Amino acid sequence: MIPVLIAVAFLPPWAAALVPLEVPHHPGEAAEPPLEVPGGCGGSEEVKDESHGLILSGSEAGAEVLVSSSDASGTVVEFLLRGLSVEERAVGNEAFSVLSIPEGATTTEIGRPELPVMRAMIAVPGGAAVRATILEASCSTYPGFRVLPFQPPEVDGFSGDRGLLIDDELYSQDGFYPEGLVEVGPPGIWRDLVVVELQANPVAFNPATGELRVYDRILVRIDYEGGTLEAETAEPKFARMYRDVISNYDLLAVEVRDPEPSRGEVDLPADVGIDGPESPEMVKYLSIRHAGQTSYEAISPLLEWREARGVPVLSCYFPPSSTPSAEEVKEVVASVYAAHPELEYLLIVGDIGRLPWRPNWDPSASFSSYFPGMTIPSDYWYACVAGSDLYPEVAVGRISANSDSEVSQQVAKILAYEMGAGAEGWTSKVLLVAHAQEAPGKYQGCKEAIRTAPYERPFSFATAYGASPSSGGDGATNADVLAAAASGIGIVNYRGHGSYTSWGPDWNSAGEEFETDDAHAVAGVAFPAVLSIACYNAALDQSGEGLAEAFVKDDGSAVAFLGAARPSWTEPNHDFDRYLFDAMGNEGISDLGWVVNDAQVEVMAKYGSSSYATDNLKMYLLLGDPALQVGPRPPNGPPGTPERPAGPARVRAGTTYSYSTSSSDADGDRVKYTFDWGDGTLSETEFLDSGAAASLPHRWEAAGTRAVRVKAEDLGAASGWSDPLEVTIFPGTRRGSGTRRSPDV
């Protein structure tokens, strides 16, 4: 057994917001040297030729990660390889084998053998050192292979044959690559949990001999030294996200419940102001604006709407004369998160000139090789508050605006979208738009994977595939996209090439580009959320109007826009796009910012937190409200009929009395109440928690008998009227002073 030890320096989320993890980590490198198994397969090696087909069976291809135990002392992880897919490919005059696990990732060292890898994300105790030990490993050896070296990854919209890149020195060596069987990555903090990445390398290749060593089973134990595995808590939404990607989540002692008020004192920088109460009990939504660009009055209708829906808000601002840096903006976010770890959303109100994004966030070596000197700007950087990793603590959106009128315009669309403007059911209607290149594969293939996937909450898909019908497409045009949007679409999802100002070039067989003028022309019964998985569409630092802002800065176009600020990697884009719909359709995530975050974490889980794919995570940004509710909505039942109002049944005219009631909503939605006072007037409460008592005052001006009744409603359905309370109103009496006297009746 070969152990490896890494240190996990951990601070709990409430304290770690301001301090990075003290674990040295260089992108592209493992935290510690990988674990090796001496003597080939550790005494369990069998040599086979290709005719055996046990592991190299395409029909049986697949892999599985199992966790048999996990507690405060350690976790046992089993990597099982069911089979590999093998494709023979000619490159020039040479023939190579391409090996893969369906839906799996590979090694990514350019010029070196491209071999399948398996990954597991493991939650570990805070403050522990982590020791990984290989308990068992069994493998077979297959002769006669020449494995294709990993080539520079493809970028959407950028092509060019660099020729075959091969590490001649490594391909001449008599030794297996990769050397290690298991690698343990650096730790990261993902809101409530500390996680590490465990990578198994089940396939190794000896270039000199042509031998392929394939492990069908690798059993690893991770031991935790020191630290504590205390019972953590997680909100239901985050529990679903954790369960989907953390292999040992179901064996953790995590209590799933709504957060309690933290009542933390926010220690903001001296020049940052607060709109409203200085010390709220709970903060789930943080808005930051620049007072020299936008006012509180412009954004307040959205913030009040969030409050009414049970999302406590804190609104902060930088003073008019200030020029905050990205670090100063993040200091505000970190301060609020440190005091209120329940924080979920960050809305930046303003353009990047006043409230900047991070101008450059550590491009990978692959990106810098393709685009020397190019930066990767990022709003996603603000999401990663705890530690120095890429796991998000909050969901980030930006209302890109430089005036109150532009803010108000976008706020109006957000409110209309959530209040249900347009044809019934349009929130689950999706228009899939695909570039024509290499159809029916590539971009159209990505769309078809989304369209045909199973969903617990089904979508209603329409397609606008740019390829001609002879190539399997729809022959769709710009006019077809605009017509579909006009019919009422909740989401428009594009996959293909992009530029700062367009989808394209030549996104369809007619040779069209979908440009800023076309974006302004989008109009209909709904304002769609546009998910544009392409290059450059959200490069906000370019001169002139770009496609992203053209979509959102129009009265009748998009309610939100997700796009990349720079050229983005093709294969991770395909996966990211699919993960967005999996989050909405299968994980029950409906707030757009967390749909994006969930997909980002899924990309990391597949490709690794230090791979080239993380460039994409950094460069995608959301223009719009991160709490925007998108996608299929679960059936919404009405609240229960309220109890008959409680209050005095015999009263005096001219005197104010209070009446109360309550109701529960089966879906847990917040509820507001409408009181009918029987005299032609109605009164409404604010939205209250399900089951909470509601009370309103009323005064009758005339004597008589009135039937007081009440109904309850959530955001989509209303109850019937309650049983009435008969109230008898007696004439009021006057004293000489002219005031009404209200004796007992």
ZATOR-728426 format. One line per 10 residues: number of its first residue (from 1); for each residue x, y, z of C-alpha. Coordinates in pm, 1 decimal. Last residue first. Example, Ala and Ser with C-alpha at 12.3 -4.5 7.8 and 13.67 -1.06 7.14 Angstrom:
// ZATOR-728426
2) 1367.0,-106.0,714.0  1230.0,-450.0,780.0
This chain:
// ZATOR-728426
745) -7027.0,4711.9,2280.9  -6745.0,4847.8,2489.6  -6721.9,5224.3,2448.5  -6558.0,5377.5,2145.2  -6581.8,5754.8,2168.0  -6530.7,5948.3,1849.0  -6356.6,6281.5,1867.4  -6545.1,6607.4,1818.0  -6434.9,6761.8,2144.1  -6797.4,6764.2,2253.6
735) -6804.7,6393.3,2261.1  -6931.1,6182.7,1974.9  -7086.5,5836.7,1950.5  -7043.8,5574.1,1673.9  -7340.0,5387.2,1535.6  -7322.9,5012.6,1586.9  -7147.4,4779.9,1344.0  -7239.2,4411.1,1357.9  -6971.1,4181.9,1216.8  -7056.5,3844.4,1066.3
725) -6735.8,3648.7,1012.3  -6745.3,3480.6,674.5  -6617.6,3131.0,592.3  -6303.3,3173.7,390.6  -6293.1,3266.4,24.9  -6138.7,3017.7,-217.2  -5766.2,2981.2,-249.4  -5548.5,3157.1,-504.4  -5284.2,3041.0,-750.6  -4964.2,3159.2,-918.2
715) -4763.1,3385.5,-693.0  -4927.9,3262.1,-374.1  -5282.6,3347.5,-280.0  -5501.0,3355.0,30.4  -5866.8,3453.0,69.3  -6049.9,3647.5,338.6  -6402.6,3711.4,460.3  -6579.1,3978.1,662.0  -6959.7,3976.9,630.4  -7099.6,4318.3,729.7
705) -7396.8,4419.8,940.0  -7498.4,4783.8,973.5  -7371.1,5117.2,1100.6  -7157.1,5335.9,877.6  -6789.2,5436.7,873.7  -6632.2,5095.0,917.4  -6270.6,5086.8,1028.1  -6020.6,4816.4,940.0  -5691.7,4678.8,1069.4  -5501.2,4385.5,917.2
695) -5353.2,4066.6,1063.7  -5184.7,3768.0,904.4  -5067.4,3465.6,1101.8  -4782.1,3262.7,954.0  -4866.5,2922.2,806.8  -4675.0,2979.3,483.0  -4439.9,3270.8,529.3  -4587.7,3609.9,449.2  -4637.3,3807.6,128.2  -4758.5,4157.6,211.7
685) -5116.9,4200.2,324.9  -5406.1,4313.9,108.4  -5716.5,4520.9,183.5  -6053.8,4523.2,6.5  -6340.4,4773.3,17.9  -6704.2,4739.5,-91.9  -6843.1,4737.9,260.3  -6814.7,4364.9,323.5  -6461.5,4393.8,459.1  -6304.6,4166.7,196.4
675) -5957.4,4081.9,325.6  -5692.9,3971.0,74.5  -5407.2,3763.3,208.8  -5052.2,3705.9,84.7  -4874.4,3373.0,88.2  -4516.6,3252.0,67.2  -4474.7,2919.9,-104.2  -4424.7,2599.1,95.5  -4575.2,2388.2,-181.5  -4871.3,2284.4,36.4
665) -4939.9,2647.6,125.9  -5072.8,2707.2,474.6  -5334.7,2957.8,587.6  -5378.9,3216.9,859.3  -5630.3,3469.0,991.0  -5645.3,3800.9,1172.6  -5875.7,4095.7,1226.7  -5791.3,4431.4,1386.2  -6034.5,4709.7,1483.8  -6042.0,5081.6,1403.3
655) -6325.9,5298.6,1536.2  -6553.8,5512.7,1319.7  -6853.5,5281.6,1348.2  -6861.1,5088.0,1672.9  -6798.9,4713.1,1691.2  -6967.1,4380.0,1762.6  -6802.0,4070.3,1604.2  -6452.8,4152.3,1731.8  -6169.5,3957.5,1567.2  -6076.3,3627.3,1407.2
645) -6121.4,3583.5,1033.2  -6251.1,3239.7,930.0  -5948.9,3022.9,863.8  -5787.1,3059.2,527.9  -5861.3,2823.3,237.5  -5544.6,2628.3,172.4  -5287.9,2780.9,-56.8  -5318.4,2705.2,-427.2  -5124.6,2423.4,-589.6  -4838.0,2497.4,-824.8
635) -4730.2,2224.0,-1061.9  -4353.8,2246.9,-1094.1  -4216.1,2520.7,-1317.6  -4018.0,2435.5,-1623.6  -3733.9,2678.4,-1689.1  -3647.2,3012.8,-1537.0  -3686.8,3207.1,-1211.9  -3456.8,3510.8,-1206.3  -3246.1,3507.3,-887.2  -2924.1,3587.7,-1076.3
625) -3092.0,3898.8,-1222.2  -2959.5,3989.6,-1564.5  -2642.4,3994.2,-1770.2  -2478.7,3666.8,-1674.7  -2110.6,3604.9,-1729.8  -1899.7,3332.7,-1888.8  -1524.9,3403.8,-1892.4  -1413.9,3230.5,-1573.1  -1597.2,2905.6,-1624.2  -1473.1,2882.4,-1982.6
615) -1110.2,2914.5,-1875.2  -1184.5,2627.4,-1634.8  -1184.0,2392.5,-1933.2  -803.6,2420.6,-1959.6  -777.9,2197.6,-1655.0  -710.2,2293.3,-1291.8  -1047.6,2210.7,-1135.4  -1082.4,1886.9,-1324.5  -1253.1,1807.7,-1654.6  -1564.1,1624.1,-1535.0
605) -1619.4,1767.6,-1186.8  -1510.4,2110.2,-1307.5  -1774.7,2107.0,-1582.7  -2035.1,1995.4,-1328.0  -1931.2,2286.0,-1104.2  -1995.9,2531.2,-1388.3  -2334.0,2371.3,-1463.3  -2440.2,2421.1,-1101.8  -2321.9,2781.1,-1109.6  -2523.4,2857.6,-1424.3
595) -2844.6,2708.0,-1285.3  -2755.2,2894.4,-966.1  -2763.8,3227.8,-1145.4  -3081.7,3134.0,-1330.0  -3292.7,3052.5,-1026.1  -3490.0,2739.9,-1120.8  -3293.0,2446.1,-984.8  -3510.2,2133.1,-969.9  -3218.5,1897.7,-1029.0  -3363.7,1723.9,-1333.6
585) -3501.0,1982.8,-1576.8  -3334.9,2304.5,-1465.1  -2995.8,2163.9,-1366.2  -2999.2,1914.6,-1654.0  -3070.3,2201.9,-1890.4  -2762.8,2396.4,-1783.1  -2557.4,2074.2,-1778.1  -2619.4,2020.1,-2149.2  -2483.6,2364.7,-2236.1  -2181.3,2321.9,-2009.8
575) -2105.4,1986.4,-2173.6  -2102.5,2127.9,-2526.1  -1904.6,2429.9,-2405.4  -1646.8,2201.5,-2242.2  -1599.0,2042.6,-2588.0  -1565.4,2371.3,-2778.5  -1336.0,2589.3,-2565.1  -1426.3,2957.5,-2547.3  -1306.1,3272.6,-2721.9  -1362.3,3566.8,-2482.8
565) -1635.8,3741.1,-2283.8  -1868.3,3443.5,-2291.5  -2246.0,3465.4,-2277.0  -2558.0,3442.4,-2063.1  -2823.3,3702.3,-2144.3  -3126.1,3802.8,-1940.4  -3478.3,3945.4,-1987.0  -3435.0,3954.4,-2364.1  -3610.8,4173.0,-2621.3  -3908.8,4406.4,-2591.1
555) -3792.3,4723.5,-2419.9  -3433.3,4692.9,-2536.7  -3107.8,4692.2,-2347.1  -3100.4,4315.8,-2279.5  -3041.8,4175.9,-2628.7  -2829.4,4465.0,-2754.6  -2621.3,4436.0,-2436.8  -2525.1,4077.7,-2517.8  -2473.0,4139.8,-2890.0  -2224.2,4421.6,-2848.4
545) -2269.6,4794.1,-2890.2  -1956.5,4992.7,-2967.1  -1606.7,4943.2,-2832.3  -1508.8,4611.6,-2673.9  -1490.1,4576.1,-2295.5  -1829.7,4409.2,-2265.6  -1711.7,4096.9,-2446.2  -2042.4,3915.8,-2387.0  -2087.9,3751.0,-2729.1  -1714.3,3663.3,-2749.8
535) -1738.2,3292.7,-2823.6  -2045.4,3071.1,-2808.9  -2293.5,2922.2,-2566.6  -2562.8,3189.1,-2581.2  -2829.3,3129.8,-2317.6  -3091.6,3396.7,-2388.9  -3363.4,3442.5,-2126.1  -3674.6,3519.2,-2324.0  -3895.2,3829.3,-2289.6  -4248.5,3703.5,-2342.7
525) -4550.0,3790.3,-2559.8  -4325.4,3892.1,-2843.0  -4029.7,4097.1,-2949.5  -3680.0,4027.8,-3078.3  -3598.7,4314.1,-3317.3  -3324.8,4455.2,-3092.7  -3140.9,4124.1,-3123.2  -3175.5,4137.9,-3502.1  -3014.6,4482.4,-3506.6  -2733.4,4345.5,-3288.5
515) -2653.8,4067.1,-3534.0  -2771.1,3718.2,-3626.3  -2534.8,3639.4,-3913.2  -2665.3,3494.0,-4235.1  -2501.8,3259.3,-4487.1  -2830.1,3108.6,-4606.9  -2713.6,2769.4,-4478.5  -2720.0,2908.4,-4126.1  -2473.4,3040.7,-3868.5  -2268.9,3193.5,-4147.9
505) -2041.4,3396.7,-3924.3  -2195.4,3352.2,-3679.0  -2404.9,3471.8,-3390.4  -2326.1,3839.5,-3374.5  -2169.2,4157.5,-3235.5  -1878.5,4045.9,-3017.1  -1840.7,3732.1,-3224.6  -1998.0,3390.5,-3214.6  -1972.4,3038.1,-3345.4  -2221.6,2778.8,-3232.6
495) -2479.8,2690.9,-2971.8  -2780.0,2915.8,-2911.6  -3043.4,2864.0,-2642.5  -3351.0,3089.1,-2641.1  -3548.9,3044.0,-2319.4  -3905.3,3135.1,-2217.7  -4050.6,3150.6,-2567.8  -4378.6,3316.7,-2664.6  -4483.7,3324.9,-3029.8  -4268.7,3631.0,-3099.8
485) -3955.2,3434.8,-3014.9  -4044.4,3175.0,-3277.4  -4098.7,3445.7,-3538.5  -3766.2,3613.1,-3455.7  -3575.6,3285.1,-3486.8  -3749.6,3202.4,-3815.0  -3667.4,3547.3,-3955.0  -3301.2,3494.8,-3871.7  -3310.9,3182.8,-4086.2  -3361.8,2811.4,-4026.8
475) -3270.9,2554.2,-4292.3  -3412.0,2300.4,-4048.0  -3106.7,2076.2,-4026.0  -3025.7,1718.9,-4127.9  -2764.9,1805.1,-4388.6  -3016.1,1785.7,-4675.8  -3250.3,1994.4,-4460.3  -2995.7,2277.6,-4467.2  -2801.8,2356.7,-4152.5  -2913.9,2649.6,-3937.4
465) -3113.0,2452.1,-3683.3  -3405.2,2647.4,-3544.1  -3567.1,2399.6,-3308.9  -3868.5,2397.5,-3077.2  -3860.6,2230.8,-2738.3  -4129.9,2205.6,-2471.2  -3939.8,2123.5,-2154.1  -4008.5,1839.7,-1914.5  -3957.6,1853.4,-1537.6  -3820.3,1509.2,-1458.5
455) -3616.6,1534.6,-1776.0  -3492.6,1267.9,-2018.4  -3247.5,1387.3,-2285.9  -3373.1,1413.7,-2645.1  -3365.4,1792.0,-2682.3  -3036.7,1843.7,-2498.0  -2851.9,1575.8,-2695.4  -3013.9,1716.1,-3009.0  -2876.7,2060.3,-2930.7  -2524.1,1923.9,-2885.0
445) -2553.5,1732.6,-3212.7  -2663.3,2053.6,-3382.1  -2343.3,2216.4,-3257.6  -2113.2,1924.6,-3346.5  -2301.9,1665.8,-3550.8  -2593.3,1695.3,-3793.3  -2434.8,1920.2,-3897.9  -2062.2,1991.5,-3931.9  -2112.6,2369.4,-3910.6  -2475.9,2479.9,-3934.9
435) -2490.5,2676.0,-3610.4  -2766.3,2560.8,-3377.3  -3066.5,2739.6,-3222.3  -3278.8,2556.9,-2965.2  -3595.9,2750.0,-2880.2  -3724.9,2656.6,-2536.1  -4077.2,2663.7,-2394.6  -4088.3,2586.0,-2021.0  -4146.9,2951.0,-1924.2  -4409.4,2978.0,-2197.9
425) -4666.3,2775.9,-2006.0  -4947.5,3027.5,-2034.5  -4895.9,3291.3,-2300.5  -4736.3,3617.5,-2198.0  -4654.9,3799.8,-1875.6  -4615.9,3559.1,-1585.4  -4519.7,3775.9,-1291.4  -4165.3,3649.3,-1323.6  -4115.7,3770.8,-1678.9  -4295.2,4101.1,-1616.5
415) -4077.8,4171.6,-1312.4  -3758.0,4097.3,-1502.8  -3874.0,4303.7,-1800.7  -3950.1,4607.7,-1583.4  -3612.1,4576.0,-1410.2  -3436.6,4592.7,-1747.2  -3602.1,4917.4,-1849.1  -3566.6,5065.6,-1501.9  -3190.6,5005.8,-1508.1  -3155.4,5163.4,-1852.1
405) -3360.1,5464.7,-1741.3  -3154.6,5501.6,-1425.0  -2837.0,5542.5,-1626.4  -2513.6,5361.8,-1712.7  -2647.6,5009.5,-1732.1  -2522.8,4651.9,-1728.1  -2756.3,4480.7,-1485.2  -2512.1,4216.5,-1364.5  -2561.2,3868.9,-1226.8  -2367.3,3659.5,-978.2
395) -2466.2,3343.8,-791.1  -2296.3,3304.5,-453.7  -2055.2,3055.7,-292.7  -1902.6,2930.0,-616.1  -1624.0,2668.9,-637.1  -1328.4,2798.7,-839.5  -1068.5,2793.4,-560.8  -889.2,3063.5,-363.4  -1085.7,3028.6,-41.3  -1437.0,3147.4,26.1
385) -1576.9,3414.9,-207.6  -1589.2,3247.2,-547.5  -1895.1,3417.9,-696.1  -1710.5,3749.0,-745.6  -1466.2,3574.0,-980.0  -1766.0,3479.9,-1195.2  -1767.3,3843.4,-1313.8  -1457.7,3769.5,-1519.1  -1207.6,3906.7,-1766.5  -986.3,3651.5,-1944.8
375) -689.0,3834.8,-2093.8  -520.3,3792.0,-2432.3  -140.2,3827.1,-2438.2  -82.5,3523.5,-2658.1  -412.4,3376.5,-2781.3  -373.1,3009.2,-2868.6  -74.9,2946.7,-2641.2  -223.9,3169.5,-2371.3  -540.5,2960.7,-2378.8  -348.6,2633.2,-2354.3
365) -134.8,2766.2,-2068.8  -453.8,2847.2,-1881.8  -571.5,3204.9,-1836.1  -531.1,3342.9,-1481.2  -824.3,3579.1,-1423.4  -779.5,3910.1,-1604.0  -981.8,4230.7,-1572.7  -1188.3,4122.7,-1270.8  -1520.1,4286.2,-1354.0  -1546.7,4655.1,-1293.2
355) -1818.9,4853.5,-1117.4  -1790.3,5197.8,-1279.2  -1658.1,5115.4,-1627.5  -1786.3,4757.6,-1604.2  -2142.6,4880.9,-1626.0  -2383.7,4924.6,-1338.4  -2597.2,4731.2,-1092.8  -2407.3,4424.7,-971.8  -2652.5,4169.0,-833.3  -2504.3,3913.1,-594.2
345) -2714.4,3616.2,-485.2  -2703.1,3339.6,-225.8  -2606.1,3491.8,111.4  -2678.8,3243.1,394.7  -2320.2,3293.2,511.2  -2428.0,3634.5,644.4  -2149.1,3810.0,836.2  -1862.8,3661.9,631.2  -2077.0,3676.3,317.2  -2140.7,4049.1,367.0
335) -1772.1,4122.4,414.2  -1672.8,3900.9,120.4  -1914.6,4077.7,-113.4  -1793.7,4421.5,-3.1  -1430.1,4313.6,-41.4  -1521.0,4186.3,-387.7  -1608.0,4540.4,-494.4  -1277.8,4667.5,-355.2  -1083.9,4395.8,-538.6  -1261.7,4480.5,-863.6
325) -1143.6,4837.9,-819.9  -1367.2,5117.4,-699.4  -1360.0,5460.6,-864.1  -1547.9,5679.3,-615.2  -1696.7,6022.9,-680.5  -2060.5,5913.7,-667.8  -2029.0,5701.8,-350.2  -2024.4,5320.3,-372.6  -2354.5,5156.7,-294.6  -2506.9,4877.4,-89.4
315) -2850.7,4712.0,-97.0  -2915.0,4423.4,141.7  -3209.8,4200.5,53.8  -3403.5,3925.3,229.1  -3550.0,3677.1,-23.4  -3902.3,3587.7,89.8  -4089.0,3663.0,-230.4  -4188.7,4007.9,-107.5  -3822.5,4084.9,-40.8  -3737.0,3990.0,-400.1
305) -4011.7,4215.0,-531.6  -3887.2,4500.3,-311.6  -3540.3,4453.9,-459.9  -3680.6,4462.6,-812.9  -3885.0,4777.3,-748.5  -3580.3,4931.1,-570.2  -3344.9,4930.0,-871.1  -3435.3,5269.9,-1015.2  -3512.1,5435.9,-681.5  -3173.2,5329.3,-544.2
295) -3003.9,5550.1,-798.8  -2766.9,5471.0,-1084.1  -2439.3,5608.6,-1221.4  -2265.0,5819.1,-959.0  -2431.0,5617.0,-684.4  -2253.0,5303.4,-802.2  -2460.6,4994.8,-727.1  -2422.6,4675.5,-525.2  -2720.1,4446.7,-457.7  -2683.7,4158.1,-214.8
285) -2953.1,3890.0,-188.4  -2975.4,3630.1,87.6  -2927.7,3859.1,385.8  -3075.0,3781.0,728.4  -3115.8,3974.5,1051.7  -3059.4,4309.1,880.1  -2804.1,4545.1,1039.5  -2787.3,4887.6,873.1  -3149.1,4903.5,760.7  -3207.2,5076.5,426.0
275) -2977.1,5166.8,138.4  -2627.8,5101.4,272.9  -2314.0,5303.1,205.4  -1958.6,5206.2,115.2  -1690.3,5464.2,200.5  -1579.3,5303.5,526.5  -1540.9,4951.1,389.0  -1818.6,4724.6,516.6  -1811.8,4526.0,840.9  -2152.6,4358.3,830.1
265) -2272.6,4263.9,1177.6  -2422.6,3916.3,1170.4  -2784.8,3848.0,1260.2  -2739.8,3491.3,1131.6  -3109.9,3435.6,1071.5  -3174.4,3062.0,1035.3  -3119.1,2881.2,709.8  -3372.4,2640.1,559.1  -3311.7,2274.6,627.4  -3114.3,1971.8,514.2
255) -2900.1,1830.7,793.1  -2579.0,1686.5,657.2  -2427.8,1387.7,836.3  -2239.9,1261.6,533.2  -2296.5,920.2,375.4  -2523.8,1054.1,99.6  -2257.2,1308.3,2.1  -1981.7,1054.0,-63.2  -1957.2,1103.0,-440.0  -2010.4,1478.7,-442.4
245) -2154.4,1568.2,-785.8  -2534.8,1529.3,-782.2  -2571.0,1508.7,-405.0  -2407.2,1847.4,-362.9  -2649.1,2014.8,-604.5  -2953.7,1859.6,-440.1  -2827.1,1965.2,-96.1  -2773.8,2314.8,-233.7  -3140.0,2348.6,-324.5  -3257.8,2198.3,5.9
235) -3047.4,2433.9,220.4  -2746.0,2273.9,380.5  -2645.2,2201.2,736.3  -2327.5,2042.7,862.6  -2289.9,1771.3,1125.0  -1931.3,1786.4,1239.5  -1656.5,1600.3,1062.0  -1367.8,1727.7,1267.6  -1004.0,1786.5,1191.0  -715.6,1556.9,1261.0
225) -594.6,1296.6,1015.6  -848.5,1200.0,752.8  -781.7,879.1,562.5  -875.6,838.6,195.4  -901.1,473.7,96.6  -867.8,370.0,-265.5  -986.9,61.8,-454.1  -900.0,50.5,-823.6  -1081.9,-192.7,-1051.5  -1079.4,-257.0,-1428.0
215) -726.9,-126.4,-1465.8  -600.9,-120.4,-1825.1  -231.1,-136.0,-1914.2  -174.5,-71.7,-2284.3  145.7,-197.6,-2437.7  289.8,-41.6,-2752.8  643.0,-131.6,-2642.6  807.4,211.4,-2675.1  489.8,412.4,-2615.1  399.2,237.7,-2287.3
205) 40.3,338.5,-2213.1  -158.5,364.4,-1889.5  -536.1,335.8,-1846.4  -723.6,350.8,-1514.5  -583.4,690.9,-1413.9  -784.8,771.0,-1101.6  -849.1,1127.5,-991.3  -970.1,1236.1,-647.1  -1075.0,1600.5,-623.3  -1104.9,1742.9,-275.3
195) -1405.2,1904.8,-108.9  -1478.5,2127.4,190.6  -1850.7,2176.1,246.0  -2111.4,2441.7,323.7  -2035.0,2693.2,47.3  -1800.5,2500.0,-181.3  -1459.0,2530.2,-18.9  -1168.4,2379.0,-211.1  -896.2,2128.6,-145.1  -607.5,2060.3,-383.8
185) -613.8,1748.5,-599.2  -538.6,1390.4,-503.3  -391.1,1173.7,-779.5  -426.1,798.4,-827.8  -250.9,550.5,-1059.3  69.4,742.8,-1110.1  318.8,709.9,-1392.7  92.7,838.6,-1669.4  237.2,705.7,-1890.8  414.4,370.8,-1869.1
175) 780.1,330.0,-1944.8  1012.3,248.2,-2234.2  1062.8,598.0,-2370.4  1048.3,691.7,-2739.5  699.3,845.1,-2721.3  817.6,1060.1,-2428.7  1101.1,1213.3,-2630.5  889.9,1261.2,-2940.7  626.9,1462.1,-2755.8  376.4,1485.6,-3038.6
165) 192.5,1775.2,-3200.3  36.9,1664.1,-3527.5  -2.0,1954.1,-3765.7  -107.4,2298.0,-3653.0  -415.3,2281.0,-3871.9  -627.4,2590.8,-3830.9  -959.7,2661.5,-3674.5  -1114.7,2922.5,-3452.2  -1491.4,2967.6,-3427.7  -1538.2,2765.1,-3112.7
155) -1194.6,2669.4,-2978.8  -1068.5,2314.1,-3017.0  -827.1,2164.8,-2765.7  -456.3,2148.3,-2851.6  -384.9,1783.8,-2929.8  -357.4,1492.8,-2689.1  -132.1,1224.9,-2835.7  -298.8,937.2,-3021.7  -225.7,598.6,-2867.9  -20.4,342.7,-3059.7
145) -133.3,-3.2,-2956.3  -8.7,-358.0,-3013.6  -20.6,-525.1,-2674.8  -298.0,-534.5,-2411.4  -218.8,-558.7,-2040.1  -483.3,-641.9,-1779.2  -547.4,-478.7,-1445.5  -638.0,-522.9,-1081.6  -589.9,-268.0,-804.1  -635.1,-296.0,-428.3
135) -587.4,-77.9,-120.3  -438.0,232.4,-280.3  -385.8,483.6,-0.1  -485.8,850.8,17.4  -393.3,1063.1,319.7  -586.9,1385.9,385.2  -484.4,1627.1,659.9  -788.4,1754.9,843.7  -900.4,2107.0,936.4  -1248.0,2070.4,795.7
125) -1353.9,1716.5,728.6  -1363.2,1592.6,368.1  -1622.4,1597.7,88.7  -1507.0,1390.9,-209.3  -1534.1,1480.0,-578.6  -1461.8,1174.1,-788.6  -1273.0,1158.9,-1116.0  -1197.1,898.3,-1380.0  -933.3,937.0,-1650.7  -917.2,822.0,-2012.1
115) -587.5,852.0,-2201.7  -454.4,1105.8,-2450.0  -86.7,1014.2,-2487.1  144.4,1317.5,-2468.5  170.2,1598.3,-2723.7  -41.9,1839.1,-2521.4  -92.0,1723.2,-2162.1  -470.1,1686.9,-2130.2  -545.2,1346.6,-1977.5  -897.5,1237.6,-2057.5
105) -1257.5,1303.7,-1958.3  -1565.6,1083.6,-1944.8  -1912.5,1099.5,-2100.5  -1840.0,763.8,-2268.5  -1496.3,637.0,-2160.7  -1238.4,701.0,-2428.7  -945.4,562.0,-2624.7  -828.0,694.1,-2962.4  -590.9,453.7,-3135.0  -345.4,591.0,-3389.2
95) -251.4,530.3,-3750.5  24.8,734.0,-3912.3  56.9,865.1,-4267.3  -119.4,1190.9,-4194.4  -331.9,1130.6,-3889.5  -538.1,814.4,-3931.3  -783.9,730.2,-3654.9  -881.6,398.3,-3498.6  -1154.0,428.7,-3237.5  -1168.5,239.9,-2908.8
85) -1447.2,277.3,-2652.1  -1342.9,142.4,-2316.3  -1519.1,-96.8,-2080.5  -1664.1,-151.4,-1735.6  -1400.5,45.6,-1546.2  -1475.2,42.3,-1173.4  -1326.0,302.7,-938.6  -1392.0,220.5,-572.4  -1373.3,488.3,-303.9  -1331.2,425.7,69.6
75) -1367.2,736.2,286.3  -1195.6,827.0,611.1  -1193.6,872.5,986.5  -1494.6,1101.9,1029.4  -1710.6,875.8,816.1  -1739.0,742.4,462.9  -1798.9,388.0,345.6  -1862.9,197.6,22.9  -1828.8,488.6,-217.7  -1872.8,379.9,-578.4
65) -1743.9,535.5,-901.0  -1861.6,379.7,-1226.1  -1728.8,342.5,-1577.7  -1859.1,272.9,-1924.7  -1804.8,82.5,-2244.0  -1987.5,-248.1,-2273.3  -2081.7,-207.7,-2637.7  -1742.4,-53.7,-2709.5  -1553.9,-347.9,-2566.6  -1186.2,-294.8,-2490.9
55) -1208.9,-424.7,-2135.2  -1307.2,-781.1,-2212.3  -1227.0,-774.6,-2584.7  -1023.1,-1095.3,-2571.3  -925.6,-1057.1,-2936.0  -713.7,-751.5,-2860.1  -443.1,-954.2,-2690.7  -428.5,-1017.6,-2320.9  -160.9,-1005.7,-2052.9  -291.0,-1050.8,-1697.8
45) -169.4,-852.6,-1398.7  -272.7,-889.1,-1034.2  56.5,-870.4,-844.8  55.2,-496.0,-790.4  -59.2,-415.0,-1139.5  287.3,-338.0,-1273.8  528.8,-418.5,-996.6  481.2,-111.7,-781.9  149.6,75.9,-782.5  198.8,450.5,-802.6
35) 25.2,733.2,-620.5  43.5,1073.4,-783.9  284.2,1341.4,-659.3  104.9,1598.1,-438.9  -138.9,1884.7,-501.0  -159.5,1783.3,-863.5  -39.3,2031.9,-1122.9  -228.5,2205.3,-1403.6  -278.7,2526.7,-1213.6  -24.8,2561.8,-930.6
25) -139.1,2488.1,-580.2  5.8,2573.9,-242.9  -247.2,2511.1,34.5  -315.9,2802.8,266.3  -681.1,2836.6,176.0  -761.0,3201.7,109.9  -882.6,3433.4,388.6  -1173.1,3679.1,369.2  -1466.7,3444.9,322.6  -1304.1,3177.2,532.8
15) -1475.4,3274.6,856.7  -1840.2,3209.8,773.1  -1746.5,2933.1,532.4  -1550.0,2736.1,795.0  -1173.3,2766.5,762.1  -968.7,2483.7,626.3  -607.0,2399.8,558.7  -607.3,2058.8,397.2  -259.6,1912.5,404.1  -165.8,1638.9,162.8
5) -30.5,1294.4,239.8  33.3,1010.7,-1.3  15.3,645.6,94.7  136.1,340.4,-100.1  0.0,0.0,0.0
